[in-house]
């Protein structure tokens, strides 16, 4: 490549539903990533994950060629095999014996082709998506209230609102760019307020003006109480109610019956009466109010009712689709909404048309000119894999997702996949937990190589543009699907030359929906596909530039209040499983870590799976902060590092959902989670599983740092963490080796003459062992073992692997596990954007007398990019000032 070569491409971030614009600049040295200052979702700001995208593009773990039975083959053989097996299954067992399981990581064009093949040509609705796991309760709530899956407002409302209510969302970590927009608006106008409704005291709650640590699952009671309060205090917009809605009387009657008094609401929600009263007063008095929600609302057996309880208070006050006022769902994945637009859920048709409407089915079938059309909903995600296990589905194609990790009751999912006669996996990564079940693996293009569109949480369609060539034989997902369709005999309908062809067809189909009064309509798009700027639908003749906020009038049908009743969780704690498990995301990781787990910048903040509990529970259960614990439910067990937090409610425990068996042995969060689902949306209950938590007492704890990844098969607990020039392995074992030196040698595959420079300390009586292997002056491996979890800090030791020749001072202190100079140890990463550790922060705060986050940012840059580390920086500042 020419050393002067630089090419900048406007594209879109592949992580959460914020849909940030990205500038990717390809240079001779690699890819530089910046936020796009012209993109209206982020105006140039990126979170830690987005900033590190350039560090996730390595090919060392990529699936680069088609494989059948784990053996490399050519595309023709792989595609023929898939098509032949699908055709054979279709002919022998009928269309409902086949299923697709797809993903919010797909582009809209990929999603469209998959949905078309399954529903219109195979003839079954057995296509569901991992968006079922995060957003389907919102979809169901929208359809009940609005008649269509609509998001009324836009991100600008967050900056215009005088009150922002965040429900079941750690926005500071999960949607940090939006959260920074909210905080910036409050700084500009201090009268603005933020309320956080969440059982945990998260980074979001720390920044809120009011935190309501609600009892898990009691959201409907709280919002029914708010609706009753609004009516009782004459705070409703009766003109809006009468002109645009129906069902108000029933909803209000149920709210009054189930939440009759403020004390009753407070008691049922586990809140202080004064806090509930303050929230109700704030909401009642503030015309410009936006309510945002995410997985804490959706992932529940009552998720749809929770959504409608929120929508009811906005309908009752007319605070909908107005500047600074409205409900806004925060989607979890980059293209969850794009998948909803093309009918990627098993109970949808394309273009927001209804699967249960014969007229809509006929319109879609005629448009596709398909031989058949699915006429009833297919299996929803949890039931789909249950049907696989029962032998009802005999062939499944899984695209861009890892249900072996992400679905509840994960061991049952794995048993189902192992029994399935034919499993096809399209993915970018080769060695995932899912890959071991695949009969055929098909290499798909990854972010940076793909071309298409995504739709974010505010209905904004953005282009994702390729800036890298596809590696090996990887191909676009839409191309793979279309080639299988052709080989199944459906060629004429799948003769696409590009993603642009597919998007054009998608837009034409949306015009049919628009003509039928559906709000989803792209018929007014006039811009060439390559030049498409971020645009909010509908884009029709009346709104050729798109529509920031929707308008409502009775000609399109009335908006509906839905009467909802509080219900107990599907599974309550009992004597055997007394704690409530809540799972979720952490700041710097994404899904199953196949992308974010590649970069040390993102693994440094929280490198291991953990179980966070209240200190009182920890003391009662004889747990030790920093040691290991075992969690057990009726579905499985997991090991995790104990973290005490006063922000965790007593009686509850939180664990992150990111770690898989590929990078963490016996730490699969969803092995614990019950498979109960919302009866309306089919979304699983990830936030409320009864568990027990107990100390895990291995015979030994340890960690190893090496220049290569090592499996350590005997370790009962093993987490693999990438560092800059090495791999860190956190270990614990139940069997104590007789000879640690021999054990270590075997793990490294060393013969006696392979030992160049070996440093060692052993105290067999105390159960301690330390060693380091140095080759030609450079450290290759280090192992520290102890009967206790209290071991030396890892960050400084990992930093020694950056040295081409180990300094004498480092050599002298190596086995001590601490540097001779404190300045050599930056500590645990706090600011992932700029790689600033907690020990560096503490030293500079003390030496320079820093007192504010702004001063810290000026000195170290920490906290000046995405801002998600600011709560920790504030905590360190507070500690220093005590």
RAWO-V792273 format. One record per helix or strand of 3 or more residues. SS is the DSSP state (@ for helix, = for strand). FROM is the first residue (numbers start at 1). LEN is the number of residues. If there is no record, write none. Layout:
# RAWO-V792273
ss:SS from:FROM len:LEN
ss:SS from:FROM len:LEN
This chain:
# RAWO-V792273
ss:= from:6 len:7
ss:= from:21 len:7
ss:= from:30 len:6
ss:@ from:48 len:4
ss:@ from:53 len:4
ss:@ from:75 len:19
ss:@ from:95 len:3
ss:= from:98 len:5
ss:@ from:108 len:15
ss:= from:127 len:3
ss:@ from:130 len:4
ss:@ from:136 len:11
ss:@ from:156 len:5
ss:= from:163 len:5
ss:@ from:171 len:4
ss:@ from:176 len:13
ss:= from:193 len:5
ss:@ from:203 len:5
ss:= from:210 len:3
ss:@ from:219 len:14
ss:@ from:238 len:7
ss:@ from:248 len:11
ss:@ from:262 len:8
ss:@ from:273 len:13
ss:= from:289 len:5
ss:@ from:295 len:4
ss:@ from:303 len:15
ss:= from:325 len:5
ss:@ from:336 len:6
ss:@ from:350 len:3
ss:@ from:358 len:11
ss:@ from:381 len:9
ss:= from:395 len:5
ss:@ from:403 len:4
ss:@ from:410 len:10
ss:= from:422 len:6
ss:@ from:435 len:3
ss:= from:440 len:5
ss:= from:452 len:4
ss:= from:460 len:5
ss:@ from:477 len:18
ss:@ from:499 len:17
ss:@ from:529 len:3
ss:@ from:554 len:3
ss:= from:579 len:6
ss:@ from:596 len:3
ss:@ from:600 len:4
ss:= from:610 len:4
ss:@ from:615 len:6
ss:= from:628 len:5
ss:= from:637 len:8
ss:= from:652 len:5
ss:@ from:669 len:3
ss:= from:689 len:7
ss:= from:700 len:7
ss:= from:717 len:6
ss:= from:727 len:7
ss:@ from:740 len:9
ss:@ from:752 len:3
ss:= from:757 len:7
ss:= from:768 len:8
ss:= from:778 len:9
ss:@ from:794 len:9
ss:@ from:808 len:6
ss:@ from:822 len:3
ss:= from:829 len:3
ss:@ from:838 len:11
ss:@ from:853 len:8
ss:@ from:870 len:11
